[in-house]
Amino acid sequence: MPGAISRQELIRKFRALGYSGPFSGKRHQFMQMDRQKIRIPNPHSGQGIGMGLLTEILRQAGVEKSVWEKL
């Protein structure tokens, strides 16, 4: 698993998993599949989404790392 990924790559992979969005939320955008919602980190110039945050997002979404790496 890479150390950091871009926000666009995160969105692309969640779309491949069947999520739709991103949609506007109160503080963060989110993506949704059925009743499952995941928050998408706000964009920051030049910074990717770090390993720790990515791991937490995948845990909340119930996505195995092995599945994520194959996308």
C-alpha positions in Angstrom: 0.0 0.0 0.0 1.5 3.4 -1.0 2.3 6.0 1.6 -0.1 8.6 0.3 -2.7 8.8 -2.5 -4.4 11.8 -4.1 -7.9 12.8 -3.2 -9.0 12.1 -6.8 -7.5 8.6 -6.6 -9.4 7.9 -3.4 -12.7 9.0 -5.1 -11.9 6.9 -8.2 -11.3 3.8 -6.1 -14.5 4.2 -4.0 -16.5 4.7 -7.2 -15.0 1.4 -8.4 -16.3 -0.2 -5.2 -19.9 1.1 -6.0 -20.0 4.3 -4.0 -21.6 7.4 -5.6 -20.6 11.0 -5.0 -18.9 13.0 -3.7 -21.8 15.0 -2.2 -21.6 18.2 -0.2 -21.8 17.8 3.5 -21.6 20.2 6.4 -17.8 20.3 6.7 -16.6 17.5 4.4 -17.9 15.9 1.2 -19.0 12.3 1.5 -19.6 9.3 -0.7 -22.4 6.9 -0.2 -23.4 3.3 -1.1 -26.8 2.3 0.2 -26.8 3.4 3.8 -23.0 3.4 4.2 -21.4 6.9 4.1 -17.7 7.8 4.1 -16.3 11.2 4.6 -13.8 12.5 2.0 -11.0 14.6 3.3 -10.9 18.2 2.1 -8.4 19.0 -0.6 -5.1 20.6 0.5 -2.6 21.9 -2.1 0.1 19.4 -2.9 -0.6 17.0 -0.1 -1.9 13.5 -0.5 -4.0 11.4 1.9 -1.6 9.8 4.3 -1.4 6.1 5.3 -3.0 6.6 8.7 -6.0 8.5 7.4 -6.5 6.1 4.5 -6.4 3.1 6.9 -9.1 4.8 9.1 -11.3 5.6 6.1 -11.0 2.0 4.8 -11.8 0.6 8.3 -14.9 2.7 8.6 -16.0 1.6 5.1 -15.3 -2.0 5.9 -12.9 -2.4 2.9 -10.1 -4.9 3.2 -6.6 -3.7 2.3 -6.2 -6.6 -0.2 -9.3 -5.5 -2.0 -8.3 -1.9 -2.1 -4.9 -2.7 -3.5 -6.4 -4.6 -6.4 -8.5 -1.6 -7.6 
